[in-house]
Amino acid sequence: MREIVPEPKVLRPGWWKKWVFGTIGVLITLVIGALLFVNWYIGKSMAVTEGTIELNGLTETVTVTRDEIGVPHIEAKNDADLYRAQGYVQAQDRMFQMDLARRQANGTLAEVIGEAAVETDQFFRTFSLRNAAEISYDGYNDEAKQVLAWYAEGVNAYIEQAQQNGTLPVEFTLLGYEPEPWTEVDSLTIGKYMAFDLGGNWSSLAFRHWALQEMPEEKARELFITYPEDAPAIIEANKQNPVDVAGAFNNAVIPHPFNGSNNWVVSGERTESGEPLLADDPHLGLGTPAIWYQMHLTSPEQNVSGVIFAGIPGIILGHNDDIAWGVTNVGPDVQDLYIETQNPQNPNQFLYEGQWLPATVRQEPIKVKDGETVDFEVVVTRHGPIISNVMDGTDDNTPLFAMQWTALEPTLELQAVLNMNKATDWNEFETALEDFHSPAQNFVFAGKDGTIAYKANGRIPIRETGDGQLPVPGDSETYRWTGYVPFDELPTVVNPEKGYIATANNAVVDESYPYHITDFWAQPYRYLRIDEYLSENDRVTAEDMIALQMDQKNLYAEEFLDDMISSVSGFEQELDILSKWDRYDHVDSAGPLLFHLWMKELPAVLFEEDIPEDVASLFAGQNHVTDEMLRKSFSGETSVWVEEYGGVEKWLTDSLERVTERLSEEYGEDPSDWRWGDYHQVIFDHPLAAASPILERIFTPERPIEMGGSQITVQAASYNEDGTVTHGASWRFVKDMADETGAYHLVGPGQSGHIKSKWYDNQLQDWVDGNYHFTKTDGTAEGDVLELIP
C-alpha cells in the first residue's frame, strides 16, 4: 500500500500582510474597547443634573437648576432641606476636592498617598487645625450646629449613594480608597485651613531671628520692614537664645506670599445707575478644581448668591436681595513665636515665671498607606504648639519656638457667614461680623438703601510688650497678649465723602491709629491703580468695574524704572525697549518681561551668598526690602547691603546682565522678539497632575495659556520662577445694586471637578480674557433641572 504524503502547505503571497493587519486589527479593537471602558467607567461618576433623585433626610422636594455655566441654583421650601441639598450638590461636583482638603488640614494625607505625605501630615498635625476646629465647634450656637449637621447629611447621602452605585469620582479609584463619612467638624477644619492660608507671619519671625544670629546687626536691621528700636530686650533675647532655623523648616508649608485680594465699593452718587457698585476678586492659588464654588441658595428665609469653599455650607462672599459684600486680606500680625526654655530633666516642661510648667502632649499617630504607622506627638505649651523641632527632630534642650495664633482659639466664622447671608442692612451685617474672628479680613459692603461701608474685621492681638516683629521670651508674662483690638475700634468707614472705598491688602491705617496691626502690608501698586481710576471717574458702570478688575497698568514700573534705566549703561536694545514700554503688562510686550525679571533678580543677586536657600524661603517680603534699598539709593541715602555689594549701579547692572543672558538663551538673541506672554502663562493644575505625566495630561485642563497682568497689577497674576501663573483671582465678582436680577461672576477654570463634565474647564479662556457671566437670582435661571425628593 502506497504511503500518502501530504503536500507541503504553500503560503500564498502576501500572507504576512494579512497576519500583521489582522493582529493590528485585534490590538486596535482591544485598545478601542479599553478606551471605551475607561471612558464609560470615568463617565459613570458624573453628576446627575437632570431628572429625579431620592435623597434620604429631605422633608420636601428641592429643585436644583444648573444654568448654562454650571452654577447650581438650589430652591428649597425650608432651610433644613436647603443645606442638605447644598451638601449633596457640592459633593456631586467636588467630592474628591472636599476629601483632599479635609485630609490636608487634618494631617491624614499619608493614609491615602503614602510615605511621601508623612512630613506634610506632621506639619499640619503640629499646626493643630483639626484640634482648633473641634474646640471651636463647642462654641457654636445650636442654630449653626444644626446647619452643619444638615449639610453633613447631604454630603453623606451622596457618599452612600456613590458607594452603592459604584460612582465615586475616578480619583478615589486611582488612589485606592473611599471617603469616610462627613462630619460637622470637617467643615470647620477646612475653614481653619483658610485661616492658615491667609493669616501667617510666623516664618518672617523665624527668619528675623536667624538674621540676628548670623549677621551684623546693621545688616540684619535692613532686612526688617521696620526695625524695633524700642525693644532692645527683645533683640537681646533673640541673640542670646538661638533657636535652630537653618534646615529646620525645609518641609514647612508656607502660604503664598501674594495671598490677598482687591475689593472696592462705589457710592450711587458716582455710578451711572445711581445705586452702589461693589467689586471683589480674592487672590488665592489657581488649580483644578477651582478653590471657589459658585452657588445660588433660595428658601423662604433667604436668597443668597456667591461663592463658598467646597466642604462648607452657606455663601461666604456675594450678595442677597438687599446687600452685597466682598473681602481682602488684612494681613495682621496674628502669629507670635515664643522662645521656650525646656527643663533639662523633663523635655515636656517649660520655664514660665520661675517655674517649670508641664506642656500638653497629644499623641498623633500617622497612618501610612502601604507602610507602618509613624508615632508622632504634638507638644503644646501655654503659648501654643512647639513648631521648631517638627522637621529635624531636635531634642537636645536647645531653645524652641512655640506659636500663639488667633485661629487656634475657639472662633465662630461659620456662624458669622450664616448671619451675613440673611442680613438686610449694614447694622445687621456688622453685627454678624462680631463672630468672624480669623482670618482678619477687609470687608466692603453695599446696601440697597445706598449705604457703602468698610470694616477691617477679626481678632487682632494687643501685646503687653513688643510689636510682633520678632520672637519673644516665653518665660515671662511680660510678653503675653492682653486681649484683642475692641470690635468697635477696628478700622471702620461708613459712607465716606469721597464716595468710594477700596482695599488691596494695602495699609489701612496710619500712625495715628492707636493699635498695632502690622508693618508688613502688600506693595501698594494695586491699591494705587484702583484709587487712581475711581478718583478720576464719577459715572462708573458694572462694565467699568469689570474692566478695572482686568486692568494691567504697572505702577511699580512707574515708580522705579526711569531711575533704574539711568543707573546702568550698555544693554542698548533692552533699555530702548524699557524706555518705550507703555508700562502695561500686555502679553505682546517685551517690557514687562524685562522689568519683572529684573526686579525679581535684584534680591537674588544681593542675598544669595549670605542667606541659604532654605532660610530664604522663610523671608517674606524680599521685594519690599529691596524696594526700600532702591528708594534709599536713588535718593542719595546709603544701604549697607548695597554698599557692600559695590553700589546701586553694579547691583542693577549685574542683575540685568543675568536677566538678559537668561532671556537670550530661552527666547533668542533679538530682544525685539521677546514677549511677556511667551513666559507668563497660566496652568490650572489638578492635585494628581504631579503624580505622572499621564495623569497630568488627563486631569489638567488645556495648557498653557498666555496671559497679561502680574503680581502688582489689578489683574493679579503671580507666577513661579519659570513664568507659570499659579496665583490670582480665580473668582471675580461685580454687583450693581440697581440690578435686582443678579450679578456678574467668573470662576476659573469651571464649576465641576469631573473631567468629563461640560463645566470642568468651560470658563478657562473666559477667565483669561475677562468674559464674565451673569448669574440670575430672580428665579428665572434656566438649564438642567434636577429634583431631589424625600
C-alpha positions in Angstrom: 0.0 0.0 0.0 1.4 3.3 -1.0 2.1 5.8 1.7 0.2 9.0 1.2 2.4 12.0 1.9 0.5 15.3 2.4 1.6 18.0 0.1 3.5 20.7 1.9 1.3 23.8 2.6 2.2 26.6 0.3 1.8 30.0 1.8 0.2 32.3 -0.6 1.9 35.6 -1.5 1.1 38.3 0.9 0.1 36.0 3.8 2.3 38.0 6.2 0.4 41.2 5.4 -2.9 39.6 6.4 -1.4 38.3 9.6 0.1 41.7 10.5 -3.0 43.6 9.7 -5.1 41.0 11.4 -3.0 41.3 14.6 -3.1 45.1 14.4 -6.9 45.0 13.9 -7.2 42.8 17.1 -5.0 45.2 19.0 -6.9 48.3 17.8 -10.1 46.6 18.8 -8.7 45.8 22.2 -7.4 49.4 22.6 -10.7 50.9 21.5 -12.5 48.6 23.8 -10.3 49.5 26.7 -10.7 53.2 25.9 -14.4 52.8 25.7 -14.5 51.0 29.0 -12.3 53.6 30.7 -14.5 56.4 29.2 -17.6 54.6 30.5 -16.0 54.0 33.9 -15.0 57.6 34.3 -18.2 58.9 32.9 -20.5 56.9 35.2 -19.4 59.1 38.2 -20.5 62.3 36.5 -23.1 64.3 38.5 -26.7 63.6 37.7 -28.1 67.0 36.8 -31.4 66.1 35.3 -34.4 64.0 36.4 -35.2 62.9 39.9 -33.2 61.6 42.8 -34.4 60.3 46.1 -32.5 61.9 49.0 -32.7 60.5 52.5 -33.4 63.1 55.1 -35.3 65.6 52.9 -38.7 66.7 54.1 -39.8 68.5 50.9 -38.9 68.4 47.2 -35.8 70.6 46.3 -35.2 71.9 42.8 -31.6 72.2 41.5 -31.2 74.1 38.3 -27.7 74.2 36.9 -27.5 77.1 34.5 -25.5 77.2 31.2 -22.3 78.0 33.1 -22.8 75.2 35.6 -23.9 77.2 38.6 -26.4 75.3 40.8 -29.5 77.3 41.8 -31.0 75.4 44.8 -34.6 76.2 45.7 -35.9 74.6 48.9 -39.1 75.1 51.0 -37.1 75.3 54.2 -33.5 75.9 55.4 -33.0 72.3 56.6 -33.6 70.9 53.1 -31.6 73.8 51.5 -28.4 73.0 53.4 -28.9 69.2 52.9 -29.2 69.9 49.2 -26.2 72.2 49.3 -24.1 69.4 50.8 -25.3 66.9 48.3 -24.8 69.1 45.2 -21.3 70.2 46.3 -20.3 66.6 46.8 -21.7 65.8 43.3 -19.3 68.2 41.8 -16.4 68.4 44.2 -16.3 65.3 46.5 -12.6 64.5 45.8 -11.6 68.1 46.3 -13.5 68.2 49.6 -12.0 65.0 50.9 -8.4 66.0 49.9 -9.0 69.4 51.6 -10.0 67.9 54.9 -7.2 65.4 54.7 -4.6 68.1 54.2 -6.0 70.2 57.1 -6.4 67.1 59.3 -2.9 65.8 58.5 -4.2 62.5 57.2 -2.9 62.6 53.6 -0.4 59.8 54.2 -3.2 57.4 54.8 -4.1 57.6 51.1 -0.9 58.8 49.4 1.8 57.0 51.4 5.2 57.9 52.9 5.7 61.0 50.7 3.0 62.8 52.7 4.2 62.0 56.2 6.1 65.2 56.8 3.2 67.3 55.5 0.9 65.5 57.9 3.4 66.1 60.7 3.4 69.8 59.9 -0.4 70.1 59.9 -0.8 68.0 63.0 1.6 70.4 64.7 -0.3 73.4 63.5 -3.4 71.8 65.1 -6.1 72.9 62.7 -8.3 69.9 63.5 -7.9 70.4 67.2 -8.8 74.1 66.8 -11.9 73.2 64.8 -13.0 70.8 67.5 -12.8 73.3 70.3 -14.5 75.9 68.0 -17.4 73.6 67.4 -18.3 73.6 71.1 -18.7 77.4 71.0 -21.2 77.5 68.1 -24.9 78.1 68.9 -27.5 75.5 68.3 -28.7 77.0 65.0 -25.2 76.9 63.4 -24.6 73.4 64.7 -27.8 72.4 63.1 -26.8 73.8 59.8 -23.5 72.0 59.9 -25.4 68.8 60.7 -27.9 69.3 57.8 -25.0 70.0 55.4 -23.1 66.9 56.5 -26.3 64.8 56.0 -26.4 65.9 52.4 -22.7 65.1 51.8 -23.1 61.7 53.4 -26.2 61.0 51.3 -24.1 61.5 48.2 -21.2 59.3 49.6 -23.7 56.5 50.4 -25.3 56.6 47.0 -22.0 56.7 45.2 -20.6 53.8 47.1 -23.7 51.7 46.5 -23.8 52.6 42.8 -20.0 52.4 42.2 -20.0 56.0 41.1 -17.4 57.7 43.2 -15.1 60.0 41.3 -12.2 58.2 39.5 -9.6 59.9 41.7 -10.7 57.7 44.6 -10.2 54.6 42.4 -6.7 55.8 41.3 -5.7 56.3 45.0 -7.4 53.1 46.1 -9.7 54.4 48.9 -13.2 55.6 49.6 -14.2 58.8 51.5 -15.2 58.4 55.2 -18.5 60.0 56.3 -18.5 63.8 56.5 -18.7 65.4 59.9 -19.6 68.9 61.2 -16.0 69.4 62.3 -14.7 68.5 58.8 -16.3 71.7 57.5 -14.9 73.8 60.3 -11.4 72.3 59.7 -11.5 73.4 56.1 -12.3 76.9 57.4 -9.3 76.7 59.7 -7.1 75.8 56.8 -8.2 79.0 55.0 -7.2 80.9 58.2 -3.8 79.2 57.9 -3.6 80.2 54.2 -4.4 83.8 54.9 -3.1 84.5 58.4 0.6 83.5 58.6 3.5 85.6 59.7 5.5 83.1 61.8 8.0 82.4 59.1 9.0 86.1 59.0 9.7 86.0 62.7 11.8 82.9 62.4 13.8 84.5 59.5 14.5 87.7 61.5 15.6 85.6 64.5 18.0 83.8 62.2 19.3 87.1 60.8 20.1 88.5 64.2 22.2 85.3 64.9 24.0 85.1 61.7 25.0 88.6 60.6 25.9 92.0 62.0 23.0 93.9 63.4 23.3 96.7 60.9 22.8 94.2 58.0 20.0 92.4 59.9 18.4 95.8 60.5 17.8 96.4 56.8 16.0 93.0 56.4 13.2 94.2 58.7 10.3 96.1 57.4 10.7 98.5 60.4 13.3 97.8 63.0 12.0 97.6 66.6 14.2 100.4 68.0 12.2 100.5 71.3 12.6 96.8 72.1 16.3 96.2 72.9 15.4 93.5 75.5 13.6 91.5 72.8 16.5 91.9 70.3 18.9 90.8 73.0 16.8 87.8 73.9 16.8 86.7 70.3 20.6 86.9 70.2 21.1 85.1 73.5 18.7 82.2 72.9 19.4 80.9 69.4 16.7 78.6 68.0 17.7 76.3 65.1 16.2 77.8 62.0 18.5 76.8 59.1 17.4 73.3 57.9 14.6 73.1 60.5 11.7 74.2 58.2 12.6 72.6 54.9 9.3 70.8 54.7 7.1 73.6 56.1 4.0 74.5 54.1 4.3 78.3 53.8 1.3 80.2 52.3 1.8 82.0 49.1 3.4 85.5 49.7 0.8 87.1 47.5 -2.3 85.7 49.1 -4.5 88.8 49.0 -7.3 90.4 47.0 -8.8 93.5 45.6 -12.2 95.0 46.6 -13.9 98.3 46.3 -17.4 99.8 46.6 -18.7 102.9 45.0 -21.5 105.1 46.2 -24.5 105.7 44.0 -23.5 109.3 43.7 -20.6 108.2 41.5 -22.3 105.4 39.4 -24.3 105.5 36.2 -27.2 103.6 37.8 -27.4 105.8 40.8 -27.0 102.8 43.2 -23.8 101.4 44.8 -21.5 99.2 42.8 -19.3 96.5 44.5 -16.4 94.5 43.1 -14.3 91.8 44.7 -11.7 89.4 43.4 -9.9 87.3 46.1 -6.4 86.1 45.2 -5.5 82.6 46.1 -3.9 79.6 44.4 -5.1 78.6 41.0 -5.9 75.0 40.4 -8.4 72.4 39.1 -11.0 72.3 40.5 -11.2 76.0 41.5 -10.8 76.9 45.1 -14.2 78.6 44.9 -17.6 77.0 44.2 -20.3 79.3 43.0 -23.9 78.7 44.2 -27.3 80.3 44.5 -29.4 79.3 47.5 -33.1 80.1 47.9 -35.6 79.3 50.7 -38.4 81.3 52.3 -35.7 82.7 54.7 -33.0 83.7 52.3 -32.0 84.4 48.6 -28.2 84.5 48.6 -25.7 84.0 45.7 -21.9 83.9 45.6 -19.1 81.5 46.4 -18.1 79.2 49.1 -15.2 76.8 49.7 -16.2 73.2 48.8 -16.9 71.5 52.1 -18.6 74.4 53.9 -22.3 75.4 54.0 -23.6 78.9 53.2 -22.2 81.7 51.0 -19.1 83.4 52.2 -18.8 86.1 49.5 -21.5 87.5 47.3 -24.9 89.2 47.7 -28.6 88.7 48.6 -31.6 90.8 47.7 -30.6 93.7 50.0 -26.8 93.8 50.3 -23.5 92.7 48.7 -20.1 92.2 50.3 -16.5 91.2 49.5 -13.2 90.8 51.2 -9.5 91.3 51.0 -6.9 90.0 53.5 -6.0 92.5 56.3 -2.8 90.5 57.0 -2.3 91.5 60.6 0.3 90.0 62.9 -1.7 87.2 64.5 1.0 84.6 65.0 3.7 85.1 67.6 6.7 82.9 68.3 7.8 82.4 71.9 11.3 81.2 72.6 10.7 78.4 75.1 13.2 77.0 77.6 13.0 73.3 78.2 13.6 71.6 81.6 16.9 69.7 81.2 15.4 66.9 83.3 12.0 66.8 81.6 11.7 67.9 78.0 7.9 68.4 78.3 8.2 71.1 80.9 8.9 74.7 80.1 10.1 77.7 82.1 7.5 80.4 82.9 7.8 83.0 85.7 10.4 80.9 87.5 8.5 77.6 87.4 8.7 74.5 85.2 5.2 74.2 83.8 4.1 71.0 82.1 3.1 71.1 78.5 0.2 69.2 77.0 1.3 66.3 74.9 -1.1 65.0 72.2 -0.3 61.6 70.7 -0.9 61.9 66.9 0.0 58.5 65.2 0.1 58.9 61.5 -1.2 56.0 59.4 0.8 55.4 56.2 -0.6 53.7 53.1 1.4 50.5 52.5 3.7 51.4 55.4 3.9 51.3 59.2 2.2 53.8 61.4 4.5 56.7 62.4 4.4 57.6 66.0 4.2 61.4 66.4 3.4 63.8 69.2 2.4 67.4 69.4 3.7 69.3 72.4 1.7 72.4 73.4 3.0 75.0 75.9 0.9 77.7 77.5 1.5 79.8 74.3 0.8 77.1 71.7 2.3 74.2 69.8 6.1 73.7 69.6 6.8 74.1 65.9 10.6 74.3 65.6 11.6 70.7 66.1 8.9 69.1 63.9 11.0 68.5 60.9 14.5 68.0 62.2 13.7 66.1 65.4 15.6 68.4 67.7 15.6 67.1 71.3 18.7 68.4 73.0 17.2 71.1 75.3 18.0 73.9 72.9 15.5 76.8 72.9 12.4 76.0 70.8 9.7 78.1 69.1 6.1 77.8 70.3 3.4 79.5 68.2 0.5 81.5 69.6 -2.1 82.1 66.9 -5.6 83.6 66.9 -7.0 80.7 64.8 -6.0 78.1 67.3 -8.6 79.6 69.7 -12.3 79.0 69.5 -13.7 81.0 66.6 -17.1 81.3 65.0 -16.7 82.2 61.3 -19.4 80.0 60.0 -21.9 81.5 62.5 -21.0 84.9 61.1 -21.4 83.7 57.5 -24.9 82.3 58.1 -26.0 85.6 59.6 -24.3 87.6 56.9 -26.3 85.6 54.3 -29.6 86.8 55.9 -28.6 90.4 56.8 -30.6 93.2 55.2 -28.6 96.3 56.0 -25.2 97.5 57.4 -26.2 97.3 61.0 -27.2 93.6 60.7 -24.2 92.8 58.6 -21.8 94.5 61.1 -23.4 92.6 64.0 -22.8 89.4 62.1 -19.1 90.3 61.8 -18.7 90.2 65.5 -18.4 86.4 65.1 -15.9 86.5 62.2 -12.6 86.1 64.1 -10.0 84.5 61.9 -8.6 85.2 59.3 -8.9 89.0 59.7 -10.5 90.4 56.5 -11.2 93.8 55.0 -14.9 93.7 54.4 -16.5 96.1 51.9 -20.3 96.5 51.9 -23.0 97.8 49.6 -26.7 98.2 50.7 -29.8 98.6 48.6 -30.6 101.6 50.8 -27.5 103.3 49.4 -25.1 102.6 52.2 -21.4 101.8 51.4 -19.2 100.7 54.3 -15.9 99.1 55.2 -14.5 97.2 58.3 -11.1 95.6 59.0 -12.6 92.8 60.9 -11.2 90.0 63.0 -9.2 89.3 66.2 -6.0 91.4 66.2 -3.8 90.8 69.3 -2.8 93.5 71.8 0.6 92.8 73.2 1.9 93.9 76.5 5.4 94.3 75.1 6.7 94.1 71.5 5.1 94.6 68.1 5.0 91.1 66.6 8.2 91.5 64.5 10.4 89.2 66.5 10.1 86.0 68.6 9.8 86.9 72.3 10.9 85.2 75.5 8.4 82.5 76.6 9.4 82.5 80.2 7.8 85.8 81.2 4.3 87.2 81.3 5.8 90.5 80.1 5.2 89.3 76.5 1.7 88.0 76.8 -1.3 89.0 74.8 -3.6 91.2 76.9 -6.6 91.0 74.6 -7.7 92.0 71.1 -8.5 95.3 69.5 -12.0 96.1 70.6 -14.6 95.4 67.9 -15.9 98.9 68.0 -12.4 100.3 67.5 -11.5 98.2 64.4 -10.9 100.4 61.4 -14.4 101.2 60.0 -15.7 103.7 57.4 -19.3 104.3 56.5 -20.5 106.5 53.6 -17.2 108.4 53.1 -17.4 111.8 51.5 -15.2 110.8 48.5 -17.8 108.3 47.5 -15.8 105.1 47.3 -13.8 102.7 49.4 -11.0 100.4 48.1 -8.6 97.9 49.6 -5.9 95.8 48.1 -4.0 94.5 51.1 -2.5 97.9 51.5 -2.0 99.8 54.7 -5.5 100.6 56.0 -4.4 102.8 59.0 -1.8 105.5 59.6 0.4 106.3 62.5 -2.5 107.9 64.4 -4.2 104.6 64.8 -3.7 103.5 68.5 -3.2 99.8 67.9 -0.6 97.7 66.1 -1.9 95.8 63.1 1.2 95.0 61.1 4.2 96.7 59.5 4.1 94.3 56.5 1.5 95.5 54.1 1.3 94.5 50.4 3.2 96.5 47.9 0.8 99.5 47.2 0.6 99.4 43.5 -2.8 97.6 43.0 -4.4 99.9 45.5 -2.9 103.0 43.9 -4.2 102.0 40.5 -7.7 101.3 41.8 -7.7 104.6 43.7 -6.4 106.4 40.6 -9.2 105.0 38.4 -12.1 105.6 40.9 -11.0 109.1 41.7 -11.0 110.1 38.0 -14.3 108.6 37.1 -17.7 109.6 38.6 -20.2 107.8 36.5 -18.9 104.2 36.6 -20.8 101.2 35.4 -20.6 97.5 36.1 -18.7 97.2 32.8 -16.2 99.7 34.0 -15.7 97.6 37.2 -15.1 94.5 35.1 -12.5 96.4 33.0 -10.8 97.6 36.2 -10.5 94.1 37.5 -8.7 93.2 34.3 -6.5 96.3 34.3 -2.8 95.7 33.6 -1.3 99.1 34.3 2.0 98.7 36.1 2.6 101.4 38.7 5.6 99.5 40.1 7.5 100.4 36.9 6.1 104.0 37.1 8.0 104.4 40.4 11.3 102.7 39.7 12.0 102.1 36.1 13.3 105.5 35.0 15.9 105.6 37.8 16.9 102.1 37.0 17.4 102.8 33.3 19.5 105.9 34.1 21.7 103.9 36.5 23.1 101.4 34.0 25.0 101.6 30.7 25.1 99.2 27.8 22.2 96.9 27.1 21.1 99.4 24.3 18.3 97.2 22.9 16.9 96.2 26.3 17.0 99.7 27.7 15.4 101.1 24.5 12.5 98.6 24.9 12.1 99.5 28.5 12.2 103.2 27.7 9.5 102.9 25.1 7.3 100.5 27.0 3.8 101.9 27.9 4.0 100.4 31.4 1.2 98.0 30.8 1.8 94.3 31.4 0.4 93.1 28.0 1.2 89.7 26.6 2.7 91.0 23.4 5.2 93.4 25.0 8.8 92.6 25.9 8.8 95.4 28.5 7.1 93.5 31.3 9.3 90.5 30.7 12.4 92.5 31.2 11.1 94.6 34.0 9.6 91.9 36.2 12.6 89.5 35.8 14.9 92.4 36.6 13.0 93.2 39.8 12.9 89.5 40.8 16.7 89.2 40.2 17.6 92.1 42.5 17.0 90.2 45.8 18.5 87.0 44.3 21.8 88.8 43.4 22.0 90.7 46.6 21.2 88.0 49.1 22.2 84.7 47.5 25.7 84.5 49.1 24.6 85.4 52.6 21.2 83.7 53.0 20.9 80.0 52.5 18.1 78.9 50.1 16.1 77.1 52.8 16.2 80.2 55.1 15.4 82.5 52.2 12.1 80.6 51.8 11.1 82.0 55.2 12.0 85.5 54.1 8.6 87.1 53.3 8.8 90.5 51.7 12.1 90.3 49.9 10.9 92.7 47.3 9.7 95.1 50.0 13.2 95.2 51.4 15.0 95.6 48.1 12.4 98.2 47.0 13.3 100.3 50.1 17.0 99.8 49.3 16.4 101.2 45.8 14.5 104.1 47.2 17.3 105.0 49.6 19.9 104.6 46.9 18.1 106.8 44.4 17.5 109.5 47.0 21.2 109.6 48.0 21.0 107.6 51.2 23.2 104.6 51.9 22.3 100.9 52.3 24.8 98.6 54.0 23.9 95.7 51.7 24.1 97.8 48.5 27.4 99.5 49.5 29.0 96.1 50.4 27.9 94.8 47.0 29.6 97.6 45.2 26.9 100.3 44.8 23.5 100.5 43.2 24.9 100.8 39.6 26.8 97.5 40.0 23.8 95.8 41.6 21.4 96.9 38.9 23.9 96.1 36.1 24.8 92.6 37.3 21.1 91.8 37.8 20.1 93.0 34.3 23.0 91.1 32.8 21.8 87.8 34.3 18.3 88.5 33.1 19.4 89.3 29.5 21.6 86.2 29.4 18.7 84.0 30.5 16.2 85.5 28.1 18.7 85.2 25.2 19.0 81.5 25.9 15.3 80.9 26.2 13.8 83.3 23.6 16.6 84.1 21.2 19.2 86.8 20.8 16.9 89.5 19.5 15.1 91.3 22.4 12.5 92.6 20.0 11.2 89.1 19.6 10.7 88.6 23.4 7.1 88.6 24.7 5.6 88.6 28.2 3.1 86.0 27.0 5.8 83.6 26.0 6.9 83.4 29.6 3.8 84.4 31.6 1.3 81.6 31.1 -1.4 80.1 33.3 -1.9 76.4 34.1 -4.7 75.2 36.3 -3.0 72.1 37.7 -5.0 69.2 39.2 -3.8 67.7 42.5 -2.9 64.4 40.8 -1.0 66.1 38.0 2.3 65.8 39.8 1.9 62.0 40.1 2.7 61.3 36.5 2.7 62.9 33.0 -0.2 60.7 32.0 -2.4 61.9 34.9 -1.3 65.5 34.2 -2.5 65.2 30.6 -5.8 63.6 31.7 -6.7 65.9 34.6 -5.1 69.3 33.9 -7.1 71.5 31.5 -5.7 73.0 28.3 -2.2 74.1 28.9 -0.6 76.5 28.9 -2.4 79.8 28.1 -0.5 83.1 27.9 -1.9 86.0 30.0 -1.2 89.5 30.9 -1.1 91.2 34.3 1.3 90.4 37.1 1.5 90.2 40.9 1.4 94.1 41.1 -1.4 94.9 38.6 -5.1 94.9 39.4 -5.4 91.9 37.2 -3.5 89.8 39.6 -1.4 87.0 38.1 1.5 86.0 40.3 3.9 83.4 38.8 6.7 80.9 39.6 10.3 81.2 38.6 9.5 79.5 35.2 6.7 82.0 34.5 3.8 79.7 35.3 0.9 81.7 36.7 -0.2 79.8 39.8 -1.9 82.5 41.8 -4.6 85.1 41.2 -8.3 85.8 41.3 -10.0 82.5 40.5 -13.3 84.2 41.3 -14.2 87.7 40.1 -17.5 89.4 41.1 -19.3 92.7 40.3 -22.7 93.7 41.6 -24.7 96.7 40.7 -27.3 97.2 43.5 -29.7 98.8 40.9 -30.0 95.4 39.1 -32.3 93.2 41.1 -31.9 90.3 38.7 -28.4 89.1 39.6 -24.7 89.9 39.3 -21.5 89.3 37.2 -19.2 86.4 38.1 -16.2 84.5 36.7 -14.8 81.3 38.1 -11.7 79.8 36.6 -11.4 77.2 35.2 -15.0 76.0 35.9 -17.6 74.7 38.3 -17.2 70.9 38.2 -14.4 68.7 39.4 -15.3 65.9 37.0 -13.1 65.8 33.9 -15.9 64.7 31.6 -18.3 67.4 32.7 -19.0 70.2 30.3 -18.4 72.6 33.2 -14.9 71.3 34.1 -12.9 74.0 32.3 -15.5 75.9 30.3 -14.6 79.2 31.9 -10.9 78.9 31.5 -10.4 81.1 28.4 -13.1 83.4 29.6 -11.1 83.8 32.8 -8.0 84.7 30.9 -9.9 87.1 28.6 -12.2 88.6 31.2 -15.5 87.4 29.8 -17.9 87.4 32.7 -21.2 85.6 33.0 -24.4 87.0 34.6 -25.9 84.8 37.3 -29.6 85.4 37.8 -31.1 85.4 41.3 -34.6 86.4 40.4 -35.9 82.8 39.9 -35.6 82.9 36.1 -32.4 80.8 35.7 -32.6 78.1 33.1 -30.7 75.0 32.5 -30.5 71.3 33.6 -33.2 70.7 36.2 -32.8 68.0 38.9 -35.4 67.3 41.5 -34.3 66.0 44.9 -37.3 64.3 46.6 -37.7 62.7 50.0 
